[in-house]
Amino acid sequence: MPSVRKPSSSGAAFAAVLSVLLGPCVATAQESTLFLSTEPLVMKLEVPLRAVLASRDDPEYQPSRIEVANAPGEPLSIDLRVRVRGKSRKEACEFPPLLLNFPDQQPEGSPFASENRMKLVTHCRSGTDHEQYVQLERQIYLALNLLSDTSLRTRAAKITYVDSDRGREIVGRTGFLIEDEERFAERSGVETMSVESIDRALYDPNALAMLEVFQYFIGNTDWSAFEGPDGEACCHNVVPFARGDVLLPVPYDFDASGLVSAPYAVPAAGLPIQSVRQRLYRGRCRDLAALEPVFATFTAKRDALTALFTTDTGLPERTAERARNYIDDFYAVLADDSKAEREFRRNCSR
């Protein structure tokens, strides 16, 4: 395993990364200001927990309430509806991810004023390990932000959950919010679409190559940009957007990746790997020369990507070091022509 490359002045490096991710912090009329802050959003979410969790198989919205800080003054209270979302996590987690549905009319000053629906990634289970999995997954979103303009934004959150049925407060947990797909479309000048399947040739080839190498970079095989799972509409953990006459694949949900290594994550049946920590390239077969522009982007961003996985980001040292080692393994492949040929040609889609 390659030695860990520790960035010099890692705190300053991470601050520089955040400035790149945010860019000029000017929100347009269509763009929510929610994702323009680097500070975690502190909030209290009051839900009828038993009713929400009981409807895993057929999720139903439940009336709930969210409180956020509103300086100066009392916390801002917003009524909304909440339900369980997700697939594998819905089954594996004691506390699965949630979908927040906000009303059209909200109190003045609400950070969710321009939002309709929004995904909330939760801690899954009790224990500090699961807090780390949440943090690692959010860092993956930030990594994709560094590599591609067509990627979803996120906002870290510190959440106190209250079971409204019992009046019981659950200890505060780490989570994060994901930019709504329709808001992303407005911000990016693309259009949402719904299809049963997609021909590979319809995608922008550079965007598709970046997606495929990125999924290999994080060790994720739980995705498809071409069809949905079990006959469902396209796609699986990838949303296709239209820009003119080409499509752009935008991925989400990275908890099944090797970089996160959640305990419930296993490779899909039939794949020639035994663990999600084993990387498997599931992209199109191309000459390596065709992937060089993507490899060059990863090489140019190496220090910035590494800086996302340091203790300055809130990760414990052992977790941060394990993540950096995993990233170094990826760059060891890029640096060795024979390894690159083996990894990106052996298991490619023909």
Buried (B, 14 or more C-beta within 10 A) or exposed (E): EEEBBEBEEBEEBBEBBEEEBBEEEEEEEEBBEBBBEBEBBBBBBBBBBEBBBEBBEEBEBBEBBBBBBBEEEEBBBBBBBBBBBBBBBBEBBEBBBBBBBBEEEBEEEBBBBBBEBBBBBBBBBEEEBBBBBBBBBBBBBBBBBBBBEBBBBBBBBBBBBBBBEEEEEBEBBBBBBBBBBEBBBBBBEBEEEEBEEBEEEBBBEBBBBBBBBBBBBBBBBBBBBBBBEEEEEBBBBBBBBBBEEBBBBBBBBBBBBBBBBBEBBBBEEEBEBEEBBEBBBBBBEBEEEBBEEBBEBBEEBBBBBBBBBBBBBBBBEEBBBBBBBBBBBBBEBBEEEEEBEEBBEEBBEE
